[in-house]
Amino acid sequence: MNPIFQYEQGYIPFSDLQQVLWDFGPNAIFDVGERCFSFYLNKASGFTNCQFYIRKYGSGLNAESEWYCE
């Protein structure tokens, strides 16, 4: 399972996601979308305080209607 999905579903803490995020990179983009992946990179770098990336129901992976939430 994708590490980002594992974090979002509560299977792993963010510290575990942060450790594998840098190595897992390109594989995660195809599974979760570019915006979602860049959100978690920003979170790992400390640029955002939001906890999760929320995709609006019915939107595609890179749709303009995606948004972030705490």
N, CA and C atoms as an extended XYZ file, in Angstrom:
210
Properties=species:S:1:pos:R:3:atomname:S:1:resname:S:1:resid:I:1 pbc="F F F"
N         0.840       -1.173        0.000 N   MET     1
C         0.000        0.000        0.000 CA  MET     1
C         0.888        1.240        0.000 C   MET     1
N         0.435        2.263       -0.654 N   ASN     2
C         1.122        3.537       -0.735 CA  ASN     2
C         1.308        4.124        0.675 C   ASN     2
N         2.509        4.598        1.041 N   PRO     3
C         2.736        5.159        2.379 CA  PRO     3
C         1.854        6.370        2.688 C   PRO     3
N         1.517        7.161        1.684 N   ILE     4
C         0.640        8.306        1.919 CA  ILE     4
C        -0.749        7.816        2.319 C   ILE     4
N        -1.250        6.786        1.646 N   PHE     5
C        -2.546        6.215        2.015 CA  PHE     5
C        -2.493        5.601        3.411 C   PHE     5
N        -1.369        4.971        3.747 N   GLN     6
C        -1.226        4.394        5.082 CA  GLN     6
C        -1.303        5.475        6.150 C   GLN     6
N        -0.651        6.612        5.918 N   TYR     7
C        -0.702        7.711        6.877 CA  TYR     7
C        -2.114        8.276        6.984 C   TYR     7
N        -2.764        8.500        5.850 N   GLU     8
C        -4.104        9.079        5.853 CA  GLU     8
C        -5.122        8.167        6.534 C   GLU     8
N        -4.902        6.865        6.491 N   GLN     9
C        -5.834        5.927        7.121 CA  GLN     9
C        -5.427        5.561        8.543 C   GLN     9
N        -4.342        6.147        9.043 N   GLY    10
C        -3.942        5.977       10.431 CA  GLY    10
C        -3.097        4.756       10.733 C   GLY    10
N        -2.560        4.102        9.724 N   TYR    11
C        -1.729        2.918        9.953 CA  TYR    11
C        -0.313        3.262       10.396 C   TYR    11
N         0.207        4.411        9.957 N   ILE    12
C         1.555        4.825       10.336 CA  ILE    12
C         1.519        6.283       10.787 C   ILE    12
N         2.410        6.694       11.696 N   PRO    13
C         2.496        8.105       12.086 CA  PRO    13
C         3.206        8.921       11.007 C   PRO    13
N         3.096       10.241       11.093 N   PHE    14
C         3.720       11.093       10.089 CA  PHE    14
C         5.231       10.951       10.085 C   PHE    14
N         5.824       10.670       11.222 N   SER    15
C         7.285       10.516       11.269 CA  SER    15
C         7.750        9.366       10.370 C   SER    15
N         6.971        8.281       10.316 N   ASP    16
C         7.320        7.173        9.417 CA  ASP    16
C         7.141        7.578        7.957 C   ASP    16
N         6.069        8.299        7.664 N   LEU    17
C         5.844        8.776        6.294 CA  LEU    17
C         6.970        9.705        5.876 C   LEU    17
N         7.367       10.570        6.768 N   GLN    18
C         8.414       11.543        6.464 CA  GLN    18
C         9.726       10.852        6.112 C   GLN    18
N        10.039        9.737        6.747 N   GLN    19
C        11.282        9.022        6.469 CA  GLN    19
C        11.281        8.372        5.090 C   GLN    19
N        10.132        7.847        4.643 N   VAL    20
C        10.093        7.157        3.353 CA  VAL    20
C         9.678        8.067        2.204 C   VAL    20
N         9.188        9.252        2.515 N   LEU    21
C         8.660       10.141        1.485 CA  LEU    21
C         9.712       10.550        0.473 C   LEU    21
N        10.918       10.829        0.919 N   TRP    22
C        11.961       11.312        0.017 CA  TRP    22
C        12.417       10.224       -0.947 C   TRP    22
N        12.456        8.982       -0.514 N   ASP    23
C        12.883        7.881       -1.375 CA  ASP    23
C        11.759        7.372       -2.269 C   ASP    23
N        10.537        7.456       -1.770 N   PHE    24
C         9.392        6.885       -2.473 CA  PHE    24
C         8.934        7.759       -3.635 C   PHE    24
N         9.191        9.039       -3.563 N   GLY    25
C         8.850       10.087       -4.507 CA  GLY    25
C         8.049        9.794       -5.751 C   GLY    25
N         8.704        9.484       -6.861 N   PRO    26
C         8.001        9.354       -8.142 CA  PRO    26
C         6.881        8.309       -8.139 C   PRO    26
N         7.017        7.260       -7.370 N   ASN    27
C         5.950        6.256       -7.317 CA  ASN    27
C         4.684        6.818       -6.684 C   ASN    27
N         4.821        7.669       -5.697 N   ALA    28
C         3.669        8.234       -5.000 CA  ALA    28
C         2.902        9.209       -5.884 C   ALA    28
N         3.575        9.916       -6.754 N   ILE    29
C         2.921       10.905       -7.599 CA  ILE    29
C         1.865       10.244       -8.476 C   ILE    29
N         2.173        9.089       -9.024 N   PHE    30
C         1.218        8.412       -9.906 CA  PHE    30
C         0.016        7.880       -9.143 C   PHE    30
N         0.193        7.527       -7.869 N   ASP    31
C        -0.908        6.981       -7.071 CA  ASP    31
C        -1.813        8.064       -6.493 C   ASP    31
N        -1.239        9.155       -6.014 N   VAL    32
C        -2.022       10.144       -5.273 CA  VAL    32
C        -2.189       11.474       -5.992 C   VAL    32
N        -1.439       11.733       -7.018 N   GLY    33
C        -1.523       12.999       -7.733 CA  GLY    33
C        -0.428       13.953       -7.311 C   GLY    33
N        -0.106       14.857       -8.211 N   GLU    34
C         0.999       15.788       -7.993 CA  GLU    34
C         0.736       16.745       -6.836 C   GLU    34
N        -0.472       17.267       -6.738 N   ARG    35
C        -0.776       18.244       -5.685 CA  ARG    35
C        -0.754       17.614       -4.298 C   ARG    35
N        -1.290       16.419       -4.185 N   CYS    36
C        -1.283       15.718       -2.902 CA  CYS    36
C         0.156       15.430       -2.473 C   CYS    36
N         0.969       14.952       -3.389 N   PHE    37
C         2.363       14.649       -3.073 CA  PHE    37
C         3.115       15.916       -2.666 C   PHE    37
N         2.908       17.018       -3.389 N   SER    38
C         3.603       18.259       -3.037 CA  SER    38
C         3.130       18.798       -1.688 C   SER    38
N         1.847       18.555       -1.339 N   PHE    39
C         1.352       18.956       -0.017 CA  PHE    39
C         2.138       18.246        1.084 C   PHE    39
N         2.325       16.928        0.951 N   TYR    40
C         3.035       16.185        1.988 CA  TYR    40
C         4.529       16.518        2.004 C   TYR    40
N         5.099       16.884        0.874 N   LEU    41
C         6.481       17.372        0.877 CA  LEU    41
C         6.574       18.686        1.640 C   LEU    41
N         5.598       19.580        1.417 N   ASN    42
C         5.578       20.851        2.141 CA  ASN    42
C         5.374       20.619        3.636 C   ASN    42
N         4.528       19.666        3.992 N   LYS    43
C         4.311       19.347        5.401 CA  LYS    43
C         5.594       18.807        6.029 C   LYS    43
N         6.286       17.930        5.327 N   ALA    44
C         7.538       17.367        5.847 CA  ALA    44
C         8.611       18.441        5.987 C   ALA    44
N         8.568       19.453        5.132 N   SER    45
C         9.551       20.538        5.180 CA  SER    45
C         9.173       21.624        6.170 C   SER    45
N         7.962       21.555        6.728 N   GLY    46
C         7.526       22.539        7.713 CA  GLY    46
C         6.882       23.776        7.127 C   GLY    46
N         6.476       23.737        5.856 N   PHE    47
C         5.865       24.906        5.227 CA  PHE    47
C         4.367       25.018        5.466 C   PHE    47
N         3.735       23.981        6.009 N   THR    48
C         2.308       24.026        6.309 CA  THR    48
C         2.038       23.324        7.631 C   THR    48
N         0.998       23.767        8.323 N   ASN    49
C         0.605       23.153        9.588 CA  ASN    49
C        -0.585       22.223        9.422 C   ASN    49
N        -1.124       22.119        8.231 N   CYS    50
C        -2.272       21.250        7.989 CA  CYS    50
C        -1.856       19.793        8.171 C   CYS    50
N        -2.789       18.969        8.630 N   GLN    51
C        -2.478       17.583        8.928 CA  GLN    51
C        -2.711       16.638        7.759 C   GLN    51
N        -3.779       16.869        6.980 N   PHE    52
C        -4.147       15.959        5.894 CA  PHE    52
C        -4.483       16.725        4.625 C   PHE    52
N        -4.341       16.036        3.517 N   TYR    53
C        -4.737       16.572        2.223 CA  TYR    53
C        -6.112       15.999        1.909 C   TYR    53
N        -7.097       16.870        1.701 N   ILE    54
C        -8.467       16.442        1.440 CA  ILE    54
C        -8.812       16.744       -0.007 C   ILE    54
N        -9.254       15.729       -0.721 N   ARG    55
C        -9.674       15.891       -2.114 CA  ARG    55
C       -11.194       16.005       -2.145 C   ARG    55
N       -11.685       16.997       -2.846 N   LYS    56
C       -13.123       17.185       -2.971 CA  LYS    56
C       -13.744       15.976       -3.667 C   LYS    56
N       -14.879       15.538       -3.180 N   TYR    57
C       -15.545       14.351       -3.717 CA  TYR    57
C       -15.797       14.506       -5.221 C   TYR    57
N       -15.393       13.519       -5.981 N   GLY    58
C       -15.625       13.522       -7.418 CA  GLY    58
C       -14.546       14.216       -8.233 C   GLY    58
N       -13.523       14.776       -7.582 N   SER    59
C       -12.470       15.455       -8.339 CA  SER    59
C       -11.409       14.449       -8.765 C   SER    59
N       -10.688       14.783       -9.824 N   GLY    60
C        -9.612       13.934      -10.310 CA  GLY    60
C        -8.344       14.149       -9.505 C   GLY    60
N        -7.278       13.458       -9.878 N   LEU    61
C        -6.029       13.549       -9.125 CA  LEU    61
C        -5.429       14.943       -9.132 C   LEU    61
N        -5.542       15.666      -10.244 N   ASN    62
C        -4.952       17.004      -10.332 CA  ASN    62
C        -5.994       18.069      -10.655 C   ASN    62
N        -7.205       17.878      -10.189 N   ALA    63
C        -8.285       18.827      -10.455 CA  ALA    63
C        -8.051       20.145       -9.690 C   ALA    63
N        -8.568       21.217      -10.239 N   GLU    64
C        -8.418       22.535       -9.608 CA  GLU    64
C        -9.234       22.660       -8.323 C   GLU    64
N       -10.197       21.771       -8.117 N   SER    65
C       -11.095       21.888       -6.964 CA  SER    65
C       -10.562       21.186       -5.726 C   SER    65
N        -9.327       20.714       -5.747 N   GLU    66
C        -8.759       20.061       -4.568 CA  GLU    66
C        -8.410       21.117       -3.509 C   GLU    66
N        -8.409       20.719       -2.265 N   TRP    67
C        -8.081       21.657       -1.205 CA  TRP    67
C        -7.483       20.926       -0.010 C   TRP    67
N        -6.835       21.692        0.864 N   TYR    68
C        -6.179       21.154        2.044 CA  TYR    68
C        -7.044       21.390        3.271 C   TYR    68
N        -6.849       20.585        4.291 N   CYS    69
C        -7.615       20.776        5.527 CA  CYS    69
C        -6.811       20.264        6.700 C   CYS    69
N        -7.076       20.841        7.888 N   GLU    70
C        -6.438       20.341        9.108 CA  GLU    70
C        -7.230       19.195        9.660 C   GLU    70
